[in-house]
Amino acid sequence: MAGCGSGLCCCCCPRCCGERESRTPEELTILGETREEEDEILPRKDYEKAQRYEAVKWVMVFAIGVCTGLVGLFVDFFVRLFTQLKFQVVQSSVEECTEKGCLALSLLELLGFNLTFVFLASLLVLIQPVAAGSGIPEIKCYLNGVKVPGVVRLRTVVCKAMGVLFSVAGGLFVGKEGPMIHSGAVVGAGLPQFQSVSLRKIQFNFPYFRSDRDKRDFVSAGAAAGVAAAFGAPIGGTLFSLEEGSSFWNQGLTWKVLFCSMAATFTLNFFRSGIQFGSWGSFQLPGLLNFGEFKCSESDKKCHLWTAVDLGFFILMGIVGGLLGATFNCLNKRLAKYRMRNVHPKPKLVRVLESLLVSLTTTVVVFVASMVLGECRQMSSTGHSGNDTLNLQEDVNSSIKTFFCPNETYNDMATLFFNPQESAILQLFHQDGTFSPVTLSLFFLLYFSLSCWTYGISVPSGLFVPSLLCGAAFGRLVANLLKSYIGLDHIYSGTFALIGAAAFLGGVVRMTISLTVILIESTNEITYGLPIMITLMVAKWTGDFFNKGIYDIHVNLRGVPLLEWETEVEMDKLRASDIMEPNLTYVYPHTRIQSLVSILRTTVHHAFPVVTENRGNEREFMKGNQLISNNIKFKKSSILTRAGEQRKRSQSMKSYPSSELRNMCDEHIATEEPPEKEDLLQQMLERRYTPYPNLYPDQSPSEEWTMEERFRPLTFHGLILRSQLVTLLVRGVCYSESQSSASQPRLSHAEMSEDYPRYPDIHDLDLTLLNPRMIVDVTPYMNPSPFAVSPNTHVSQVFNLFRTMGLRHLPVVNAVGEIVGIITRHNLTHEFLQARLRQHYQSI
């Protein structure tokens, strides 16, 4: 038989079967044979593992949505409880003291409630300072690739959730919607890890999602779930995470984020509907903030929600909203700078006192304005059709305040000030009774000023609801003026209040797509899509002419290197070599422990290039020093040449049974020229370097080195992370100089990522048991093929690569494989690029 001399067929001969199993796929293809099904390219075991990983990811996304909805339920329940308790006590006191003349006592009761709640909120921020504010700037930085310390810890979400309910219940002009976004992001970051620094004793062996990319995806889903829970807008939450938060997005993430947002919305809706109305499963309350149904009165035949003529007024309102938003941002920026200079450097008690001062001022202003500045207005009758609209109008009328007003009238200023902010928004959107233009003007000015002062103090605080309330008062004022002085009786005041809210909020935060969808979903009225979108676009364009959005301003004030969506066109006059950092801190493929410890303790870099030196007398260096010899051998083994690849393939083809193939391979090898004895690297580079001083790879870079010594040519082999080096040191992965590098222990990927996301700090480690002369081979753990660019690459290309791929380090490698610099996030910030561009113009 043809297979062997045994006379057995190929399927029966063990030797033939052994040869068949050892052959490569190329050999089997030439012989006309194929492998069996179990030898498929993707083994079944790996396929099942990938499917299990994807299934677990979907389960975690659902769990994040449910937990975020429960956090929103917790905040909403206690805010309502504390607010109702406060207003019931104070309102009954006001009614009694109106006749007895003891309104000062009512003011003291209100101050007692508010100051106590705000004091508790400030104490929670002292425990976890990053819980202050809305948290949206911090989450935006995190999703942009900047790790803000403590921003996604369990302690943060506890202090955030409890702090914001005390802030809102304390009467401050803040909202709970912004902190809900931060809370959802923290849930997304922590839940898939099944561990926490605050709960060190609780450990679960959960092997999934041990990378920054997975964590960032879950944070995106959590932030979207926070928006969905706050506004009942799952699609708007998904778009918010895409537009305002995430810098790195993939197609598979979109569906998971939407699913997470849906889970959060319906979890919150299910429990709120059951708790408030007793109708479990009815889903009547989609979000924490509900705008209600916009519908004209049945008795008003001329009324329309909006007409084409109204678009002109909406555009003007967008311009005014952009101007008001820019003014708000400018004033708040000045206040933030003042706090950074005069409040934050002082003891923490000063921050608490500032919060109490704001609370005291707000309480006095609200009480005095409600008692003194209000006007008595006629109540409206419920003339709407439909049970839902009728119930909404009854709810609106039930929240009006009649302080010092006769029957069938209400105090318009007290109705706006002496109610929760959500109820005040519903009053402006749906109250058929008129509000005095003077009342609306005073309310807007007072609310604008106090909201601007409040945002930035040391309490958890959101900005969405105060902005919506300010804008709604502005829009309602415009509607009153158009009705009273121009005679436009057809306009619907609720529509103008909604457009005013959108204009002011858009002028402050500068969001377009996501905010449009959020407002449409909150109103449940698709016909508002066009006017809301036009208003937001105009408000954003107007505001951008003067300054940035409020979140971007606070990010810049903190000095965070946030990357924009794209660079300016003129930046293409710069190349990668103009912005890179040429002064490198690097490691060698084989490095002594003392060098690694010295590098890690004297730098804060998160990654280090793995390099070898280019020397003209390498053979002399290799003699008598095992460490240098290992590094030079690694460099030579990593050089890929066409001749070497052809030789490797020819040797593989010699094993083919075809005599023609064997002859072709033998002929090729016979005609191949023998390799020269000269160093192969020097042949490839075609250049010569003068010998450098006798600097061994186990020496750390020194300040005494000359320019030639510090910037000598270095062949680039890959990148290794600080966390990887620390893990190798902690686990004692090394070998002695008298041994081969093959004797070094090998760690699996699971062992390398076991401490994720909090790897040990090099300064906290006790490395006395390690011999500083031992050698660490980092080549099995480095990334041998990171993204890299040429020194001549345009800055726009560098920026797009860095941002799109979510990089933190981008080596700059020249045409002969030498690393000449490295680009980090700092080198791509707008301020840094502007400075380099100015230097470029000066050098021309």
N, C-alpha and C positions, 0 to 999 in steps of 0.2 A: 504494500500500500504506500501511498505517497507520503503519509504523515510520518512514519518512522520505520525502523527495521523490524519491529515486533510482529508485523503482519496484522495488527489490529486496526480497526477503523479509528478515526480521530475522536469520536465520541466515547470510545472505550479505552483508549490508551491514556494512562495517567500522565505520562510525560508530555504528550501532546496537549492534554487538557491543562496541564500546568503552564505550558508555553502560551496557550490561548488566553488564560486568565491574566498572564503577566504582560500581554501585549497592550500597547497604547491604542486609543480610539482610531488614530490615523492608520496604524497597521491593520486593524480589523476592517476598516473601510476599504483599503487596497485589496485585502483578501476576500472581500465580499461577505464578511461576517459582521454580526452585530452583537452587542452585549444583551444580557437578559434584562428583564424589567427592573430587577432589584438594583441594577447598576446605573440607574438613571442619573442625570446631571444633578438634580436636586433630590437627595435622599428623602424617603418618606418620613423619616424621623425629624429632619429639619423642617419639612413642610408642615408637619403637625405642630411643631414648636412655634412656627411663624403664625399658624392659625390660632393657636392658643394665646399667643401674645396679643394678637389683634382683638380676640374676644375679651381678654382681660382689660384691654384698653377701653373698649366700649362700656364695660361694666363700671370702670373707674369714672368715666365721663358722666355716666348716669348718676353715680353716687355723689359726685361733686355738685351736680345740679340739685339733687335732693337736699344735700347738706346746706348749700347756699340758700335755698328756699327756707329751710328751717331757721337759719340765722336771721333772715329777714323777718320771719314770723316772730322770733324772740324779741327783736328790736321793736317791731310794730306793736306787739301786745303790751310791752311795758311802757312804751311812749304813750299809748292811749290811756293806760291805767293811771300813770302819774299825771298826765295832762288833765284828764277828767277830774281827778281828785283835786288838783290845784284850782281849776276854774270853778268847780262847784263850791269850794270853800270861799274863794275870793268873791265870786259873784253874789253868793248869799250875803256875804259881809257888806258888799257895796250896796245892795238893796236895803239892808237894814240901816246902814250908816247914812244913806241918802236922806232919811227922815231925821235921824239923830244928829247928823253933822259930825260924824267921826270917820270921814274918809281917810284920814291919816292912818288910822288903825288898819284899814283895808290895804293901804299901800305897804305897811309894815308886814302884813301877812304875805302879800305877794313877794316882797323882798326876801322874806324868810325862805319861802319855797325855792325861788330862783337861785339865790346865793348858795343854798345848800346843794342843789343839783349841780350847779356849775363848779363848785368846790370839789365835789366827788369826781367830776369829769377831768378836772385839772390834776387831781391826785393820780388818776389812772394814766395820764400822759407822763407824769413824772416817773412812773414805773416803766413805761415803754415810750420813750420820746418820739419814735417813728410813728406812733399811733395818732399824732396830732395832724390836723388838717383833713383834707378829703382822701388823701392817699393816691389820687389819680396821677400826680406827677411822679411819685415813687414807682408805681406800677408801670407807667409809661417808660421810665428809665430801665426798669428790670426787663421789660419785653424788648427794649431797644438793644439789650446786651450788656447793660451796666448792672453789676451786683451791688445793690444798696444794702448795707449791713442791717440785719434784723427785720427787713421789710416783709418777709413771708414766714415769720415764726408764729407758733401757736400763741405765745404771750401777746403778740401784736393783735391778733384777731379777737382775743378775749378783751383786751383793753379797748380796742376799737369799737366793738359791738356794745359793750357796757358804757363806754364813754360817750358815744353818740346818742344813746337814749337819754342820758343825763343832760347832755348839751341841749337837745331839742326840748326835753321836758322843762329845762331851766329857762326857757323863754328867749334864748339867744336866736338871732336871725341866721340860723344855719339849717341845713337839710340833712336827712339821713340817706339820701340816694347815693351821693359820692362815696361815703364810707362803705356802703354796700358793695360797691365795685371792688374796693380794696379787700373787704372781707371775703368776697368770692374768690379773688385771686389767691389769698392766703390758703383758703380751703383747697383750691386747685393745686397749690404747691405742696401742701403737707399731707393730704389724704393718701395719694399714691405711694408715699414714702413709708407709711406705717411706722414712723418713729418721730421723735421730737426731742429737742434739747431740754425742754421744760419737763419732759416725762422720760428721763433717761432709763428708769427701771423697766419701762414697758418696751419690749423689743419683739418684733415679729420677723421671722425669716421670709421676707418677701423679695424675691430675686429680680423683680421687674422694674423697669423705668429708673435705671441708675445712671442717667446721663442728663446733661444740661438741656439737650434738645427736647427730650420727653417732658422735663419739668417745665420748660418754657411753653410747650404746647398746652399743658394742663393749666398753667397760669392764664393763658389766653382764654381757655374755656371757662375758667372760674370768673374772670373779669366780665366776660359776656353774660354769664349767668347772673352776676350781680346787677347788671343793667336790666336784664330781663325781669328779675324779681322786683326791682325798684319801680319800673314803669309798666310792667306787664307787656313788654315788647321783646319777644325772643329774636325776631329778625333784626330789630334795631340793635340789640345787644351783640349779635354776631357782627354786624357792620361796625359797631363801635370798637370792638376788639380789633377789627381789621384796619379801620381808619385811624383811630387815635392811639391804639396801643401797640400792636404787634409790628415789629420791623421785619420779621421773617415769617413767611406764610407759605404753606403748601396746600395743594388742592384737597388732599385727604383730610386736612384739619377742618375744613369748612363745614362738612356734614357733621362731624363730631361736636363742634362748637355749637351749631344750631340745635342738635339733640340735647346738649347740656343746658342750653338756654330754655328749651321747651320744658325740660324736667324741672328746672328751678321755678318757672312761671306757674306750672300747674300744681306743683307741690305747695307753693305759697297760696295759690288760689283755693285749693282744696281745703286747707286748714283754716284760712281766714273766713271762707264762706261758712264752714261748719261752726266755727267759734262765734261769729257775729250774728249769723242768721239762723243757726241751728239746722241748716239744710245741707247735710254732708253730701258731696258729690254734685252740687248744683253749679259750682264754678262761677260765682257772681262777682268776685273781686279779683281781677287779674294781677294787679300790682299794688305796691305800697302807695303809689300816687295815681289816682284815677280822675280823669278830666270830665267824665260823664258824657252824656249824649247831647250833641248840639242840635237843637231843633227850634224853629220859629214858633211863636205862639199861634195857636189856631185862630185866635180872634184877629190877628194882624195879617190881613190878606196881602199887604204890600211888601211884607218882609221876605227877604231872600238871604240865605247863608252868606253868599257873596256873588258879585256880578263882575263882568269884565271891566266895568268902570272902576270898581274898587281896586283893581290891580295897580293903578297909578298911585293910589293912596298907600298901598302895601309897599311899593317900591320906596316911596318917601319915608315910610315908617322904618324900612330896612336901613336907609341912610342914617336916620336919626338914631336907630338902635345901635348901628356900628359906631357912631360918634359917642353915644353914652357908654357903650362897652369899652371903647378905647380910653375914655375918661376914667371909668372904674378901674381898669387895669393900671393906668398911670398912677392914680392915687394909691392903689394897693401896693404897687411896686415901691413907691416912696415910703410907705408905712413898713413894708418888709425890710427895706434897707435900714430904716431907723431902728427896728427891733434887732437886727443883726449887730448893729453898732452899740446900742445902749441897753438892750434888755437881755439878750442871750448871753453875753459875757458875764453877767451878774449872777448871783446865787439863784437857784431854781425857784426859790420862794417868790422872787420878783415876778416870774411868769405867772404864778398862781394869783398874785395880787393884781396883775394886769387883767387876767380873765375875770376876776371879781369886780374890777372897776368897770369893765365893759358890761358885765351883767347888771351892775347897779345903775349905770347910765341908761341902758336899754329898758330896764324895768320902770324907772322913773318917767322916761319919755313916753312909753306905752301907756302908763296909767294916766299921766297928765293929759296927753293928747286925747285919750278916750273920754275923759271926763269933761274936758274944756273945749277942745277944738272940733268936736263932732257936730253935725247938723241932724235934725230930725227929718226923716224922709218918709213918704207914704209907702206903706206895704203894698205889694202887688198881689193880685189874686191868681190862683193856679189855673191858667187857661190852656194848658197843653193837653194834647191827646196822647193816649198810650199809658199803660200802667207804669212802665219804666220811667218815662219822663215825668209822670205825676209824682212818683216816689222820689225822684231826684229833686223836684221843686219843693216837695215837702221837707226833704232833708236840708235844702238850702234855707228855707224859711225858718226851720227850727233852730238854726245856728245864729240868727240875728240877735243883736243886743238892743235893749230898749232903755239904756241908762238915761235918766232925766228926760224921757220923751213920753208924750201922752199915748193913749191907746191908738192902735192902727198905724203907728209910726215906729220908726227904729232909728237908732243912733248909728249913722253910717261909718264914722271913724271907729267907734268901739266894735262894730261888727267886723271890721278888718283887723284891728289890733288885738281884740280880746277873744280870739279864736285860734285854734291851731292853723298853721300856715296852709295846709291842704284845704281846710274849710274856707279860708280867705280866698284862695284861688278859685274854688267853686263859686263863691259869692260873685267874684268879678266875671266869671265865665257865664253864669246862669241866672243871676239875680235880675229879674225883670224890673225891679224898682231902681230908681236912678240914684247914682252917687253924685254928690255935689262936686263940680270941677275944682273948687277950692280944697275940698277934702281929699280928692284924688291927687292933687298937686302936692299938698303937704305930706300925705302918706308916702308918695313916691320919693320926695326929698329926704324925709326922715329914714325911710327904709333903705334907700340908696346909701346914705351916709353911714348908718349903723352896720349895714351888711359889709361895706368896704372896710370898716374898722375891725369888724369881728373876724373876717377871714384872715387867718394867720396867727391868731392867738393860740395858746397851748391847750386846745381842746379838740377832740375829733369833730370835724365840721364839714359839711358839704355845701356846694354853691349852686346846685341846680335849682332847688326850690326857692331860695331867696331871689335868684335871677328871674325865675318865672313869675314870681309874685310882683317884683318891681316892673317887669315888662307888661304884665297884665294890667296893672294900674295905669301905666302909660298908654296902652291900647284902649282901655276903657275911657280914659280922658279924651283921646282923639275922637272916639265915637260920640261922646257927649258933645264935644265942640262941633262936630259935623252935623249932628242932629239939631242942636240949638241955634247955631249961628249961620249955617249954610242951608239948612232945611232939607237934608237928605234923610227922609223918613224911612227909606227902604232898607237902610243898613241894619245889620244885626250886631248888637254891641258885643255879644260873646265872641263872634268871629274876630273883631278888632282887638279884643282882649287877648285872644289866642295868638294873633299875628304879632301884637306888641310883645308878648312873652317870648315868642320865637326870635324876634328881632333883637331884643336885649340879651337873651341867652346866647344867641349866635354871635353878637358883638363881643361878648365876654370870653367865651370858650373857643370860638372860631371853628366849630364843627359844621359840616354841611350834610353829607349823605346820611350818616348814622342819625343825626339829630332830626332830620326830616322824617325818617322812618319811625323813630321813637315817638315823635309827636303825632304822626298819623295813626300809629297803633294805639297810642294813649287816648286819642279822640274817637277811634273806631269810625272815622269818616274819611274815606279815600278821596272825596272831592276836595279836601283841603291840601292835597299833595302839591298841586301847582303853586298856589299862593305861599305855602310854607317854604317850598324850595326856592322860589324867587326871593323871598324875604331874607332867608338865611344866606344866600349867595351875595346879595347886595350888602348885608350887614358885615359879612366876612371881608369882602373887598374894601369896604369903607374902613373897617377897623384895621386891616393889614396895612393901610396907607400910613398909619400912625405908630402902631406897635404890634407886638405879638399877642397871642392868646394868653390867658391868665396862667394856664398850666405850663406853657413854654417859658413864661417869665420866671416862674418860681424854679423851674429846672435850671435856667441860666444863672439865677442868683446863687444857687448851690454849687455852681461850677461843675456840673455833671457833663461829661463829654458825649452829649446826645447827637446822634447822626440824623441829619435831615433826610428827606426822601431822595433828593438828588442834589448835585452840585450846580453852581452857576456856570454859564457857558464860558465865561472868561477864564475859569480855572483850568481849562484845557491848555493854557499856555504853560502850565507846569507839568513836569514829568515826575515819575516815581522817585527818581534820584533827588529831586528838589525837596521832597517832603519826608524822606526816610530818615531814620536815625542810624548813622554809621558807627556809633560807638556801641559795640555789642558786648554783651556778657554771654559767654558760650561755654559749653562743656564738650569733652572729647568722647568718642565711643567707649573708651576704657579710661576711667578717671578714678583717682584715689578718693577714699571717703573724706579725708581732710579737706580736699579741694571742694567737694560737693557741699559739705557743711559750711565752709567759708563762703561760698557763692550764695547759698540759700539764706544765710544769716546776714549778709551784707547787702542784699538786694531785695526788692519787692516784686520782681518780674514774675509773671505766671507761666512763662514758657521760655525755653532756652534753645538756641540752635545747637545741633550736634555737628561738629566740624572736625576736620583734620587739617594740618598745616601743609603747605606746599614748600618743600625744601629741595635744594639742589644737591644735597649730600645725604639723601635718605639712607643709603646703604651704610654709611658711617654711623648714623644715629641708631640704626637697628642693632648694632653690635653691643652686646653687654647690657642691654636694658630691655627687659621683657615687656614693660608697659608701653614703651614707644614702639617696640616691634609689633605688638598687637594692634596698635592704632594704625600703623602704616600698612599692615597686612589687610586690615578691614577696608582701608581706603582703596587698595588695589583690587580687592575682591568685589567692591561695589561699582567698579568702572565697567560699563557695558560698551562693548565694541561690536561692530558688524561682523568682523572676522571671528570673534569669539562665539557669537551667536550662530554663525554658519557652521563652525566646527562642532558645536554642541548638537545641532540638528543633523549634521552628517553622521555623527556617531550614532544617533538614534535611528537613522534610516538604514545603517549597516545591519541592523537586526532583522530587516525585512527578509522573507524567504526568497524573494525574486532575485535571480542572479544578475539581472540587468541593473537593478537598483544598487546591489552591492558593488558592481563594477563601476557604476557612476560615482559612488561615494569614494571608492578607492582611488579613482582617477582624480577626483577633486582634491583629495588629501595629498596625492603625490605631487600635484602641480602647485600646492600652496607653499608660499615662501616661509621659511622658518622664522620664528619671531626673533627680533633683534634683542640683544642683551641690555640695551639701554632701557631706562625706566619707562614703563608704559604710559604713566601719567604725563611725563614730560613730552612723549611723542604726541599725545592728544592735545596738549595745550600749546605746543610749539613755541615755548618761551622758556627763558632761564631766569631764575632768581638767585641773587647772591646769597650765600649761606648767612643765616641769621644767628644771633647769639644762642648759646646752648641753653635754651629755655625748654624745660620738660613739661609735658602735658599735665603733670600733677601740681603745677604751680598755678595759683589763681592770678588773674590780671593784677598788675601792680601799677601804682601811680608813678613809680620811678622809670617805667618803660619809656623808651623814646617813641616818637611818632611812627617810625618804621616798625618797631617791635609791636606796638599796640594795633596797628592797622595792616599787619602782614596778610598776605593772601590766605584765604581759608576755604577749603572745599566743603560745600554744604551737603550734608547727608540726611537731615531730617530735623524734627522738632520734638522735644520732650517737655512735658508739663511739670510744674513745680510739685503738684500733688503726686505725680508718679515718682519723682525722685524721693520725696518724703516717705512714701509707702515703701520703696525699696530699702531705705535706710532703717525704717522701723522694723521691717521683717528680716533685716540682716542679709539681704541678697547681695553677695559679693564673693570674691575668690582671692586667694593669696597670690603673690607674685611668682611663687614657686610652682603654682598649679596652672592648668589650662583653663581658659575661660569657659570651657564646656562643663567644668565642675561646679559652676555657679548654679544655685537653686533657681528653678523656674516657677513663676507665679502665673496662675490662670487669670483670665479677665475678671471673673467673679471675685477673686482675692484682691485684685488691684482696685476694684470699685467697691469693696466692702464698706469703707468708711464714708462713701458718698452720702450727703453732699458736704459734710464737714470733716475735712481731712485734718490730721494733727498739725499744729503749728510747730515749725522747726525750733522756735525758741522755747517751747515747752517740753521738748523731748530730752530724755536722758540717754545720751549716746556714749556713755563712758565704757560700756561693755564692748563697743566696736573698736577694732584695731584701726587707727587712722591710716595705716599704710595699706590696708586691704583695698582691692580694686573692684569697682562696680562696672559691669558691662551693661550699658543702657540700650544697646542696639535692639534687643528683642522687644522693648517696650516703647520705643520712639515711634513717631509717625514718619515713615520714610518717604512719603509722597504728599506733603502738604501743598496747599495752593501757594503758588509763587508767581511773581511778576518780573519782567525785565526792567532794568533801570530806565528805559526809554518809554515805558507805558504811560499813556495819558492819565491824568488824575481822575477824569470821569470814569475811565475803565477800571482803575484801581478802586474807586469809591463803589461802583456798582457791584464789583466782585466781592468786596469786603462786606457790604450791607446785605446783598442777596443771599450769600452763603452763610451769613451769621458768623463771620470770623472774628477772632480776637487778636491774631498775629498774622502778618503777611510778609514772608521773607522776600527780599529783593535779590535776585540771583543773576549774575551776568552770563555772557554767552559761553563761558568756559566752566560753568558750574561753581563759581565762587560766590559766596554770600557777601554782599557789599553793604547791606543794611536791612532794617526791619521796619515795618509800618504797623502801628497800633491804632487804636481808636482815637487817641489824642492827636495823632498826625492828620486825621481827617475831619476834625471839627471845623466849623465855619471860621472861628477866630484864628485858628492856626493857619488855615489855608489863606485867609486874608493877609496875615502877616507875611507869609512866604511869597504871596503875589506882589506885595509892596517891595520886598527885597528883590524880586525878579525885575520889576520895573526900574529900580534904582541901579541895577547892574547892567542894564542895557545902555 
